[in-house]
Amino acid sequence: MSELIQTYWPMIVAALVLGVAVAWFVFSTSRKTRVTGTSRDVLDEGAAPAERNKALIDSAPAATPMQPAGGAAATPDATGDDLTRIKGLGPKLAATLRDMGVTGFAQIAAWDDAEIDRIDARLGRFQGRIRRDDWVGQAKLLAQGEDAGFAQRYGKLS
């Protein structure tokens, strides 16, 4: 074995040097990212705004408050009720419901299964809360002013 190494040592050293050089080249070039493009982005300073975005900015809003499908729901006063009194309905959900035109306990109390499904589909990651937390039952008690019955069934009012 030692005779073999003594005979071919120049080739072994050359192969080792060549292997180190190739490895260095491969690893050093793969870590560098070069940006060679000269095109400017519309967000660069001094660039004109994109026309498609300008049309979206100038257009009128498409969303309008939704009205209950049944049409027989009671109309709350101008300020509406404090919907956050319903357990499981926080400020973010209350704002979402107000954007949909739901402002009072009487409206929620009048929801049927179809209306619950329609509203629930628009609640995003909060889907399922209406039935799980029994918003309709809570809203019926709150709309009737039965705070004692509400506290007995759902806990103390917050």
ABEGO torsion letter per residue (X at the ends): XAAAAAAAAAAAAAAAAAAAAAAAAAAAAAABBBBABABBBAABBGBBBBAAAAAAAABBBABBBBBBAAGABBBBBAAEBBAAABBGBBAAAAAAAAAAGBABAAAAAABBAAAAAAAAAAAEAABGAAAAAGAAAAAAAAAAGBAAAAAAAAEBBX
